């Protein structure tokens, strides 16, 4: 049973564990230690306090291990008092006296103890050691040894006393029986043995295979009955919730959950409160937790699933998380009720949406096997089997199995009436026909469509039409051809049961099947009903354009491309009707007709319209690249074929990943006993040298990938129309210029009217306009070298591996790479002259400001990789790379984005560029140190190997330049080569050592714990600038840290040396007029004494820190400069180790309260 915990008692116990686990150390001046014949004891004024403290702690820990924390609270209502009421702590002396009384009582009663709270005035004042002087102001009155018992008697009623007394008695009995067992093997959450169950010996415990005890129940234990304090808090929360006091109700219910998190009522109440407060996501999470406490309650899981579906629509940014939670809820409901149709339907739908097609097919198949012809499950199962079959991978769910299930359903519904619960619709005939077409049973599909349609229209008795498959006269609008059939009786059935009542989508299927069979005349009869130029053309275009797409695609596959254009042309003007495959087919039709302009339009639209990077998008790029190659546009063709190769590789990898997503999913489901049996059989049958792949963890639904150039959120790369008319190209350029002009106006307006006081970060309008302008600048090939331009497009020639299943793409790439002739130097120089001052009428300086501002905005919205790419694009642009100041601004902005991302590696890279670009200057070294200081991450890159080597090379170059002869007189050829490579011909300008470089390298060695080597460089810097406070502090700290190492030979000497430098540093620092500098000096000295274990000196300097507090109303870049909280905390630890609880309380109340 999990007992409640008390924050007050936990605080006291934690303080005792931290400070009183051992008696506090005493120096020679505080007490005398005598050794007489091996009898070591302490004498002096603190011996009694030490003995009392040890006894109190030892006894207190024994009681704390057996008593629940709430024993210190007489009434649960007292828990609403402040958690850290130090005035209510019993003193050490009182605790010791009371524990001595308990020992005597337990001896008299035969070991039976009953906890008695000490009276308020029964204990004397505590005796403790305090490093603080007598005059130190605790900030409060002398501490009174008060216990809340004398206040509780005023309002505690007898019923509450009886309840708590009974609770303590039950806990004592359970503790006595389980204490020894708990110490031996610990408490287990899954141990279901009752406390009063007799202990079974090792021999009596029958152990089966696997070592598990016989008869032991598996699974989690039943939740414990809530105790009285939990019920009280839930009651108070319910009352507050009913009265509309939601904040108070939330505090009560959270307190109840803190005590016992296995209370179902508390979680449901928390969900209701959060829902009332508008926290829908938190309410959903609380309901899911409550369902885990009652896992057999199916309706609770289903309610959570429905709630998750609603929240997924309201919070689309968390859609992936909600989908996973819905799937978990449905699986839990199925574990409780394996035949629950709603849960299985919902889990299958979620699996299909997350891309786990095989899992969805398994659930739909289970519904078909255990339900009475669930038509909805059958329909969706058929869709899943066709998707799996289209991947070309082996799987147990084939379209043939769906055909069999459909055949059984049709036979059942024909023999019986159609079930109202599972209505049979025309859509099922369409799905069934697509299944037959998928397995290439064209004639069977034709037969089944007509037979099933006849049945749905109420003409089942005219079965003689089944023997006539030469044409489709049965479905003509008139009876001209039907009357030629002998068995046909005109007027027996209404005209609506023939051609006039035949749906257009079914007629479209007949036309497609006739085209596949090569029966063009019969197909033409059906196509005439769908002609966009016919009487029904306008209606079909507006309501059912997908039928025209199906007919046009079938005509294209039948190599009737001229006729297919009649259906494609009117669809081009309707948005979002043609997908990438249809646009590819239309482009090829135009290409065969010789209309290259329309073909280019269709191929470009297919590239832009595709969202999944399927085969159609790859083929569209290939076709367009062939057109550009023929038109001698090798650069555009080369870019397109590289995009196609990259997409082909991604498509192949995605297919393999999709196949692995569902590996083993149809085995081992915890709600299907047959599946568990199947996996056992599979393990027996498989060869020993093969392993069964483990089921993968459920993944979040994949977001549809955008085109290759849109992977970073940018718009697709604008393409120049090679085959467009001159007037069309002019109009397109004019329209583009107007869009960019409007974007510049938006940028200027947002800068002018931005509210600096209230607005945090750039506005959305600015980000959209800046993105459009930056992408346009980056799309201009004249600003980049050919290699850099390809790199920005994601085409890395050095790293690209030409592996693809499409040999045509590889051959075209190789052919274009040999024939490619990027613009020569003359063309590049002409472009540079033409755009030397501006681009699109805007100066380059303004373009650079836009780049940097946009990068900062991206970093503000935590789109760090995109901000890095913007900075990289600005760096690689030739118009900026030739200007040293522009490169400085770019790298400073890059470093600012890295600071926002807490990316120390990028910060160091930016600082390295500045150090290389401005070699032998001190400011880049200071910039490097500042960036590493500001980045809140471990100092791994600050002291990394490459940084150390670079700094050491700079020091060697400086030393060679200053010694006589320099590197020219050196016989070390390797040193000369290294200097020439690193220095790039530049000469160290100064005649003195660079103190900043020496100190920086010393700090790098200091962080690496190389104190002896760091001292070498610190002392060199000290010889140049002996009054530098940072150098003095660094030398002193280096000596002290080296003295604390085990390898130090003369520790006393090192400590003296270190404190000599520290006191010089202190004298210089305290002479400053700035209180912050003086406080810093006090704190550094206190920390140094604290580190070597001299607490009384450390306490003196800590108190100076608390007395010399600066005016820090306006904090700087590095935050607040006030060190009083740090000093108070460290001083509090010293006082606690000495037992001065009054000082601990006073310091906390005065300095550590937020």
N, C-alpha and C positions, 0 to 999 in steps of 0.2 A: 504494500500500500504506500503510495507516495504521499508524504505529509506536506502540509503547507509550510512555507518559509516566511520568515519575517525579515524585512529589510533592516530594521533596527538591530535585531540580533545578529544578522549577517555582518553588518558593519562592525559591531563590537567584536565578533569572532575574528573577522579579517584583521582588525587592528591588533588583537592579541596574537594572532598567528604571525603577523609581520614583526612585531616588536618584542614579544614576551616569550617566544618559543625557547629562548635562552636568556639567562640573567644578563642584564645590561653590563657591558664592560666598564671597569673602573680603573682609572690611572693611579699612579703611586700617590698623587696628591689628594685623592679622594677616599682612599681607604687603604688599610694596611693588611697585607696577606702574611699570615704566619704559617710556618711549617715546622711542626714539632713531631718528629718520629713518624713521618708519613702522614700525619693528620693535617690536611690542608683545609683551612677555613678562612673566612674573611671577617675582619673586625672593622669597626669604625661606625660612622653614623648611618651607613647605608646597609648594613648587614641585615637588620630586621626587615627593611623594605624588600630586600632581595629575597629573603626567605618567604615572606608573605606573598610576594608576587609569584614565585615559583609554585608555591602550594595552590594559590588561587588558579593559576593557569592549568596545572595538571588536573585539578578537580573539575574545573570549568569545562575542559575538553572532554572529560569522561561524560559529564552530564549532557553536553551538546551533542555527543554521538548517540544518546539514547532518548533525549527529549525533543519533541517537535518545537520549532521555533516559536509557535504561537503561545507556548507556556508563559512567555514573558508578558503577554497581553491578557489581562483579566477579561476584558470584553472586546469583541471584534470591532466595536465602534471606535475604540481607541486607535485603530489602524489609520484613521483619517487625520491623526495628528501629524505634525512634520516628521519626516522619516528619520532625520538625524537630529533628534532632540537630545543633545549631549547632557542636558540637565537631568534627564531621566535615567542615565546610566548608573548602576550601583557601583560604589567605589571598590577599589581592590581590597582595601582592608575589610570592608563589610562582607565582601564575598568570601574572604578567607575565614573570618569568624563564623559565618553561616555554614561554610563547608565543614569546618571542624565540628559544629553542632550536628550536622548531617551524619558525619562519620560515627559519632557517639550514638546517635539514634539508630543508625543501621546496625551497629554492633549489638545493641540491646534487643532489637526486633528480629534478630536472626537474618540480617541482610536485606530486609524489606525497607525500601526508602520511600518517603513521601515528600515531594518537594514543597518547601515552605518559603514564601517570599519574605525577605528581610524587612523589618519595620523601618520606617523612614529615619528614625533617630537612633537606631540600634548600633550604628557603626561609627567608629572614630574617623577622623580625617585621614586620608591616605598619605603614605610616605613615598616620595618619589625623588628621582634625581633630575634636575633641570639644568641645562647648560646656560639658561638665561639668567641675567642678574636679578637681584631682588627688586629692583626698581622697574622692571619691564612691565609695561602696561598691557594686560591681557585683553583689554577692551570690554570687560564685563565684570560683574560682581564676583566675589569668591564663590567657588563651586559648592553647592549644597548637595549632600548625598540624599537625594529624594527619589522615591520610587512611586510610580503612578497609582499605587494601591490606595493611598489615603485619599486621592481625588476620585478614584473609581467607585469607592463605597457610597458616594453621594448619589449615583444614578444607576447603578447596576441592580437589576431586579433579581429576585430569587430564582426565577425560571432560567435565566441565562446562566446563573451560577451552577444550577443543577445540571444543565446541559453540558457545560464545559467540564465539570467535575467528572461526569460519566464518560465524557470523551477521553479525558486523561487516564481514567482507570482502564478503559479498553486498550488504549495505546500502550500503557505499561505492561499489560498482560501479553500483548502481541510482541512487544520488544523483548521481554524476558525469554520467550520461546524461540525467537528467531535470531537472537544476538550472536550466538555461537555459530549458527549456520551461515549467517551473513558474513561474519568474519572469515569463514573458511572458503566460501565460494562466491560471495557477493550476491546482491539482489539481481534477479533477472526479470526483464519485462515479460518474458514468455513463460515464466514459471507459474503454473496454475495450481500448485499444491496449497491447500489451506494451512493457516498457521497452526491450527490445532490438530493437523493430521500427524499421526505417530511417525517417527523417523523409521525408515526402512533401512535395514542393514545392507551392506554391499552384496552379501550372499542372497538376500531375499529379493533383490532387484534383478529380475530376469532381463538379460541383455540379448537382444536379437542381433541380426546382422546390421552393421553400421553403428553399433554401440548405443542405440537409443533405448530407453527404458520401456518395457512393455506396459501398455495401458496409458502412457503419457499422452495427453491431448496435444495436438499440433495447432499452431496458429497463435495469434495474439490472445492475451487473457481478456476477460470481461472487465469493462471499466468499473472502477471502484465507486461505491456509493458516495455521493458528495457529503462532506462533513458539514457540521453546523455552521462554521464560519463561511463556507462557500455558499450554502443555501441563504445565509443572511445577506451576503453581498448580491446574490442574484435577486433576492426579494427587493433590496433597495434599488437595484438597477431597474427592475420592472416598474416599481413605483415612480421612479424619476422619468422613465420612458413614457409611462401613461400620462404623467403631468406635463410632458413636453420639455422637460429639462434634459436635453439630449447630451450635453457635455458632461453633466454629472452622471448620467446613466452610463456613458461610455467609460468614465473612470471606474465606476463600481464593477462593471462587467469585465473590464480588463484586469482589475485586481483579482477577481474570481478566477479568471483564466490563468493568471500568474501563479495562483496557489495550486490549482488543479486544472490542467489543460485538457483533461478527459471528460469534461462536463458538457454533455450534448446541449443542454438548455442554455448554457452560457454562450456557446457559439451561435446558436440560432438567434438569441437575443442580440448578440453583437452584429449579426447580419442585418437584422431589422433596423437597428440604430444607424448603422452606416448607410443603409438605403434611404432612411429619412434625411440624413445629412447630405445626401447627394453623391456619396462615394460608392458608385456602382461596382467598380472593380473590386474594392475592398469587401463589399457585401457579398459578391460572388465567391471570393476566396474564402470568406468565413463560412459560407454555406457548404462549400466543398469540404472544408475541415469537419464540419458537423456530420456530413455524410460518412466520413471515414470512421466516426464513432458508432454509427449504426449501419454497417455495410450491407446488411440484409434488407434494408428498406429500399426497395426498387424505385418507388415513386420519388423519393428524395433525390436519387441520382438522376432520374429523368427530368426532374424540375431544374436541377443544376444545368443539365444539358440544354434545356430550352432557354434558360437564362443566359447561358453562354452564347447561344446563337443570336439572341437579341443584342447582347453587348458587342458581338463581333461587328454587327452593322453600325452600331453607334460609335464604336472606337476602332476604326479600321487600322490605325497604326499598331494596335496590339492584336491584329487578327490571327497571326500565327500562334501566339500564346493561347488565345481562346480556342483555336482549333485543337490544339493538343489537349487542353483541359476537357473539352467536349468528348474527345475520343476516350480519355481516361474515365470519364463518368459513364459513358456507354459501356465500356468494358467492365466496369465494376457492377453495373446493373445486370449485365449478362452473367457475371459470376454468381449473382444472387438468383437470377431467373434466366436460365439458358434459352428458354423459348420465348422471350419477350421480343415481339416483332418490332416495336417502335425503337427499342435500343439498338437492335441489329441493323435496321434500316438506317438509322442515324449514323451509326459507326461506319457502315459501308459508304455512305455518302461523304462523310468526312475523309475517309481513307482515299476515295477517288479524287477529292479536291486537293488533298496533299500529295497526290502523285503515286500513292501506293495502290496501284491498280490490281495487283495480285491479291492483296488483302481484301479489297472491296469485292472482287470476284468470289473469294472464298465465302464471305458473309452472304452474298446474294445466293450462292449455291446452297448454303445451309437453309436459307429461307425456302428455296424451292423444294428441298428434300423434306422439310418438316412443316410446310404450310400447304393449304389447299389451293394450289394453282394461283400463287401470288403473281398476278400479271405484271405489276410494277417491278417486282424483283426480277422477273423473267426478262422484262424489257431492258433493265439496267445491266443484268448479267450478260445479255447479248452484246451490249455496247462495250463492256469490259473485255469480253473475249475478242472482239474485233480490234480493240486497241492493243491488246497483248500480241495478237497475231501479226499486226502491222509492224511490230518491233523485230520480228524475225527470230525471236529467241524461243527456246524450248520452255514450255510451261504446261501444267496439267489442265488448264482451262482453255479449251479450244472452241472455235465457232461451231464445230460439229456437235459438241455437247449441247450448246444453246439451241441448235436446230432440232435436236432430239426432244428437248424440253418443250419447245414451241409446238412440235408435232403432237406431243401428248396433250398439251393444253388445248389445241384445236380439236383433237378427237374428243376430249372430255366435254368441251363446250358445245360441240355439234351434237353429241349424244344427249346432253343435258342442256338446260337453259343457262344463259350467261349469268354469272353470279353478280349481284349488285355491289358486293364488297370489292370485287375485282372487275371493273367494267372493261370490256374488250372494245378497242377502238381501231380506227383506220391506221393510227400510228403503229400498231403492232404488226399490221400487214407490211407496212413500209420497212420496219426493222427486220422482219422475217425475210423479206425479199433482199435486203442488203446483206443479210447473212448468206443467203444462197449465192448472191453475186460474188461475195468475198471468196467463197470456196469454188467459184467458177462453175456453178450449176445453173447456167443461164436458162436453159429450157425448163428446168424445174421451177425456177423463180417465176417465169412467165406463166406456167401452169397454176402455181399456187396463188398468184395475185388474182387471176381471173376466178378461180374456184372460191377463194375466200371472199372476194368482193361480191360474188353471186350469193353467197350464204348470208353476208351482212345485209344485202338488199332484199332478202326474203324470197329468193328464187332457187332454193336448194333442190327443188324437184326437177329443175332443168339440167340434170346431170349429163345430158347428151352433148352439151357444149364441151365437156371435158375431152371428148373424142375428136374434137375439131380444133387443131392447133395450127392450121396453115395460115390463118389470118385472125384478125380481131374484130370481125363483123358483129360479134355479140355486143360490142361496146360502141357501135356507131350511134350517132344521134338520131338517125332516121332508120326505117325498116327496109330500105331499098335492098341491102345485101342480106339482111336476115330472112326475108321472105323466100329467098332461094334455097333455104335449108328446109328439108322436108319435115323434120320433127318440130319445127318452130310453129307455135300457135299464136297468131297476132291477136292482141287484145286480152290475152289471159292475165298478163301482169301490166301494171301501169308503165308509162314511158319513163317515169322517174326511176324505175328499177333497172334501166338499161343505160345507154350512153349519157343521157341528160343528168342522171343522178350519179354518174361516175366522177369521183373527185379529180381535180386537175393534177394533184401530186401523184395519184395512181396512174393517170394517163401519161404523165411524164416518165414514170417508171417503165411503162410499156414501150414508149418511144425509145428509151435508152436500151432496153433489152432487144428490141428489134434492130437497133443499130449494131449492137454487139453480134447479133446473129446474121447481119448482112442483108436483112430484109428492108431495103431502103424505101420501097413503095409503101409498105405498111407503116414504117416509121414516119414517113412524110404525112400520112393521114393524121397521126397523133400530133405531129409538130405544127400542123396547120391550126390546131386549136390554141397553140401557144405563141403564135406569130406576133411579135411586138408591133408589127404594122397592121395587124388584123383588127377585127372589131373588139376583141377582148384585150388588146395590147396595153392600152392605158391602165385598165384595171389590174392587170398582172404586174406591170411595172411599179405601180404604187403599193400594191398589197402583197404580192408573192413574187418578188424579183428573184428569189433563190431558185425558182423553177427554171427561169431563163438561164441562170448560171449552170444548172445541171444539164440542160439541153445543149448549151454552147460547149461545155467541157466534153460531152459525149460526141458531138460533131467533130471537135478537135481530135479526140482520140481515134475517131473513125477516118481521119485524114480528109475531112470535108471542111477545110479551113476557110474557104470563101463563104460557105454557108454559116460557119460559126461566127464570122465577123458580123453578120446581120443581127446576132443576139448579143455579141460583146459590145458593139458600138453604143447602143442606147444605155447600157449599164455603166459606161465610163463616166457619165454625167451624174450618176447617183452615188453619193458618198457612202463609204463603209458597206458596200455590197460585194465587191470583188475582193477576194483575199489574194495573197501573194501567188498562189498556184494559178488562179484564174487570170490574174494580170500577166503572169509569165506566158500562159497559153495565148492570151490576146496579143502580146508582143510578138510572139513567134508567128502568129497569123498575119500581123501587119508586115513582119519581115519578109515572109513569103510573098506578100502582095507588093513588095518593093517600097513601102512607105516607111523609110528609116526614121523619120521624125516622130511618127506615132509609136513606132517600136521603141525608140529611146524613151518616150514618155511612159510607156507601159512598164518597161524594165526598171526605170527609176522609181516609178510608183510602187512596184513590187518590192524593191529594196526598202523603201521608206515605210511601207505598210506592214511589213513582217515584224512580228514581235517575239517570235520563238526561234528565229534562225534555222528554219527548216530547209529542206532540200530546194524548195522553190526559190528562196532568197539566194542560195548559193548559185543555182543555175541562172538566175537573173543577172548576177554579177558576171558570170562567165560569158553569157550572151552579150552583155554590154561591153565587156572587155574585148571580145572578138570584133565588135563593131568599131571600137576605138583603135584597135590595132590596125584594122584595114584603113582607117582614116588617118594613120600616122600620128595618132595621139598616144604615144607609148607610155608617157608618164601616167596618165589617167588609167590606161589599161593595166599598167604594172600595179598601181594602188588597188584597183578592183580585184585583180587575180590574187593578190596577197590577202585581201580581206576574205575572199572566197576560201582560200586554203585554211586560214585561221578558223573560219566558221565551220568548215568541214571537220577539222580536228575537234573543235568543241562539240560538234554534233555527234561525232563518234564516241567521245568520252561521255557525253550525256546519256547516250543509249546504253553504254556499259554500266553507268551509275544507276540508271533507272532499273536495269535488270538486277543489280545487286540490292536495290532498296527493298525488294520483296523476297529476297532469298530466305527461305525457311519460314516465311510468314504463314504459309498454309499448313505448317507443322507447329506443334507445340503451343497452340493457343490455350490459355488457361480456362476457357469456357467450353471447350469441345473435348469430350472424353475420347471420341474416336480419333481425334487428331493426336492426343497424347499416346494412344495406342499405336498410331501410325509411325510416330517418331521412334518409338521403341523398336518396332519391326524394321524400320529403316536402319537403325543402328546395328541390328543383327545381320542384315543382309549386305551391308556395304563392305567393301574390301578393307583390310586393315591399313593399307597404305594411303587411304583417302580419308579425309576428315569432313565431317558435316559442317558447313559454314554456320557460324552462330548467328542468331537473329540480330539484326541491326536495331539500334535504338530508333524510335520514331523521329523523323526529321520534320522540320518546319516546311511548309509548302514553298516550293521554289517560286520565286518571283520570275515572271517571264523576262527573259533576257532581251535587251534591246539590241539594236544593231551594234556592230563592232565599234563604231565611233561614238556611240551613245552610252558606253559603259560607265562613264564618269558623270552622267547626268547632263552632258552637253547635247545640243541639238545635232542632227545629222549634218555631216560635212556638205556644204553647198557645192553642187556640181554644175559645171558650165555645160550648157546645151550645145553640143558639137554639131548636131544636125538640125537645130532649130532655125527658123527663118530669122533674117536679120532684124526685122521689125519686132519679132517676138523676143529676141535677145535684148534689144534696146529697151523694150517695155519692162522686161524682167529686171534689168539693171536699174532702171529708173525706180521701179517699185522697191527694190532692195535699198537704194539710197534713201528713199523716203522713210522706210522703216528704221534705218540707222539714225537718221536725223531726229526722228521722234524719240528714239532711245536716248540720244544725247540730251534732248530737252528734259526728259525724265530724270536723268542723272543730275543735271544742273538744278532742277527744281527741288529735288529731294535734298540736295546739299544746302540750298538756301533756306528752306523752310523747316529744316530738322530742328526739333526741340532738344537742345543739348542737355536740359535738366531732367526731362522725363524719359526721353527715348534712350533705350539701351540697345545698341547695335544698329546696323543699317536696316532700312525698311525693306519690305518684300518687293516694292516697286523698283527700288534701286538695284536690288540683287538681280531681278529679271532683266532689267535694261543693261546692266553691266555684263551679265552673262552673254547676252546677244552680241554686244560690242566686242567683247574679248574673243568670243568664238569667231567672229568675222575677221579680226586681226590675225588670229592664229591660222585661219584657213588660207591666208595669202602666202603662196610659196616663195615670193620674192624676198621675204624677211628672214628666211632660214636657208641654210645649206640643204642640199638634197638629203643627206644622211639624217640631219636633225629633223627635217620635215617628216621623213618616214618614221623616225622614232616617236614623234608626237602623235602620229597616226597609229601607233602600236605595232609598227613593223620594224623589228630589230634584225638587221641583216646578220649580225655576228652571232646572235643567240637562237635564230630561227632554225628549226629542224624540219626539213621538208618530208614529212610523213603524212600521207593522205591516201585514201582508197580511190580517189579520183585522179587517174593518170593524166587526164586532159589538163587539169589545173597545173600539175607539176611541169608538164611539157611546155605549156604557155609561159609559165614563170621563167623557166630556164631560157626560153627563146627571147623573151622580152629583156631579161637581164643582160644578154649579150648585145642586143640591138638598142638598148636604152641609151639615149644621149641627153643627159640633163642640160639645161640651158648653160651655154658656154660663158666664159668670163665677160665677153662683150655684152651679151644680153643682160647679165647680172649687173654690170657697171651702168648700163643705160637705165635699168630699173632703179638702181641706187641714186643716180642723178635725178630721176624723175620724182622719187619719193624721199629726197634727202631732208626735207623740212617738215613734211606733214604726210598724213595718209587720210584720204577722204576729207581733206580740208581741215583736219584737226592736227595741231602740232604734236610731235612725238613726246614732248614732256608731259602733255596732258594725257596721252595714251598711257604713259608709264604710271602716272598718278592713279589712273583708273585701274590698271593691273594690280597695283599694290593695295589700293583700297578694297578691291574685290577679293583679294586673297585674305586680307584681314577679316572681311565680312564672312567668308567661308569658314575661317577658323573660329569665329565667334559662334557660328551655328554648328560647330563640331564636325565640319566636313573637312577634316584635316588633309586627307590625301588629295582632294581637289585643290585645296589651297597650295599644297606643295607643287602640284602640276602647273598652276597658274604662275607661280614664281619661277619654275623651271622654264616655262615658255618665254617669260620675259628675259630670263638669263640667256637663252639660246638665240634670241632675236639679234640679228647683226646690227640693227640700228641702236640697240642698247649696249651691246657687248663692247663697243669701241669707246664707250664713255666710262671713265673710272668712277665718277660720282654716281652714275646710274647703277653700276654694278654694286657699289657700296649700299645704296638704298635697297636694292633688290635683296641682298643677302641679310641686311638688318631686318627687313620685313619677313623673310624666310625664317630667321631665328625667332621673331616674335610669334609667328604661327606655331613654331615648334614648342615654344614655351607654353602656349595655350594648350597644346596637345600633350604636354609633359613628355616630350620626345627628346631625351638627352642626346641621343645619337645624332639627330639632325642639328641640334644646337651646337654640338662640338664640330660637326662638318661645316656649318656656317662660320664659326669662329676660326677654324683652320684656314678657310679661304681668306678671311681678313688678315690673318697672320702671314699668309703667303703673299697676299697682294701688297701689304704695307710692312714689308720685312724690316726688322731692326727698329721698329717703332714700339714704344711702350704701351700705347693705347690698345692695340689689338690683344696684347696679353691681358690687360685689365678687362677687356671685353670678354675674353675667354673665361676668366675667373668669375665675372659677374653672371654670365649665362649659366655656367655650371652651378653657381650659388642659387640662382633664381629657379632653376628647374627642380621641382620637388620629386626627385627620384634618387635612388642610391648612387653613390659616386663611383659607379663602375666604369663609365666612359671618361670621367675626369682623370682617373689614374690608370687608364688602359695602356696596354703595351705600345700601340702606335703613337699615342700622345706623348708617352715618356721618351720614345726614340726621337720624335720630332723636336721636343724641347731640348734634349741632350745635344742634338745636331746644331741647334741654334747657339747653345752655349759653347760648343767646340769652335764654331765659326767665329764667335766673338773672341774667344781666347786666342785663336790663331791670328786674328787681325791685330790684337794688342801686343802680342809677344814680338820680340825682335825678329825680323826676317819674314814673319807671316807664313802663309801656306806655300809661298813660292820657294822658300829655302828648305822646305821639308822634303825628306827623301821618301816619304810614304805616298806612293802613287795612288793607292786606294783613297787616302784622305784627300788628295788633290781632286780626284775624280768625283768624290762625294761632294766636295765643296763646289765644284763647277756645276754639278747637277742640281744641287740644292739652292745655291746662291744665285744662279742664273746671271753670273757676271757682275752682280752688285757688290759693293764694298761696304763694310761696316763703317758708318760715318763717325761715330764717337770715339774718343780716346779714353773712355772710362767704361767700367763694367755696368751693365744694365741691371740695376737693383731689382726692378720688377721681374725680370726673367729669372734671376737667381732665387728670389723668394717664391715665385710661382712653382719652379721646379722642386724647391725644397718642400713646399706643401704637398705636391704630388707624391714625393717620397714619404712624407709624413703620413699621408692617408694610407699608403701601402705598408705602414709599420716598419719602414726602413729608417729608424731614427738616427743611427750613426751616420748614414749617408746624407740624410737631410741636414744634420748639424753642420756638415762640411759647407753646404751652400748657404745656410743661414748665417754662419760665421763669416763667410766671404762678403755677404751683404752687410753684416754688422760692421765690418772693417771700413766700408765705404760710408755708411750712414749710421753712426752709433747712437743717435738720438731718435731714431725712427721707432715709434711705439709698437707698430705691428711686428717689426723685426725682433724687438726685445721680448714681446709676448711669445712669438714663435720659438725663439731660442729657449726661453724658460720652460714652455710646455714640452718641448722636445727632450730636454734634460729630465723632466719629471716622468714622462711616459717611458723613457728609456730606463729610468731607475726602477720602475714597477715591473719590468720584464725579468723573467727568471734568469736570463743570460747575463744580467748586469753584474760586474765584478765588485764595484765599490758603490753600493747603493747610497750610502750616507753622503759621499762626495758629490754624486750626481744630484741628489736632492738639494744640497747646499748651493751648488752651481745654478740649478734651476730657479731657486727662490731669490738668488741674488739678481738675476735678470728680471724676474717678476716684480720685485720691489722697485727696481729702476723704472720699469714700465708703470707701476702703480704711482710712483711719485710724479712722473710726468703727466699721468692721466688726471689725477685728482687736483692738479693745479689749474685745470681747465675751468672756464666760466660756465661751460655747458653742463647742466645737471645730468644729462643722459650719459655723457662721457664719464663723469665721476661714478655714476651708478654702475656703468659697465666695468670700471676698474674694481669696484667693491665686489661685484659678482664674480669676476674672474679669479680674484684672490680667494674668495670663499670656496669656489668650486675646486680650486687647487688644494686647499687644506682639507676639504671634504674628501677628495680622492685618495689622499694618503692616510686618512684615518685620524685626523686631529680635529674632533668635532667642536671643542670649545673655541678654538681660533676661527673655525669656519662659521660658527654661530655669531661671533662678533662682527665679521664682515657681512654676513647676511642681514644683521640688524642695521648696519650702515646702508645697505641697499634699500631697506624699508623706510629709513629716515630721509634718504636723499632721492625723492621721487620727482622726476621731471614733469613738466607740463606737456602732456602728450595728447592734447585735444585733437590735433590734426595729424594722424599717423602718416608716415611716409610710404615709399614704394614697398619697402621690405616689411611693412606692418608696424605694429606698435613698438616703440623703443623702451617702454617701461618694463623692467625686469622684476617688479615687485611680486608678481604671482609666482614666478619661478623660484625666487628666493624664499617666499613664504612656504611653498611646498617642500623645498629641501630642508628648511628650518623645522617644519612640522615633523619630518621624518626623524630628525635628530632628537626632538623633544619626545617623540613617541618611543624611540629606543631607550630614552632615559626614564620613561614612565610619567612624564609631566602631561597628564591629560588635559589639565586646565589650559596650558599653552597651546596644545593641539586644537582645542575647541576655539580658543580666542583667535588663533591664526586663520582657522577656517572661516569663522564668521566675518572677520575683518577684510581678508584679502582673497579668499577662494570662493566666495559666493558669487554666482553669476547673476 
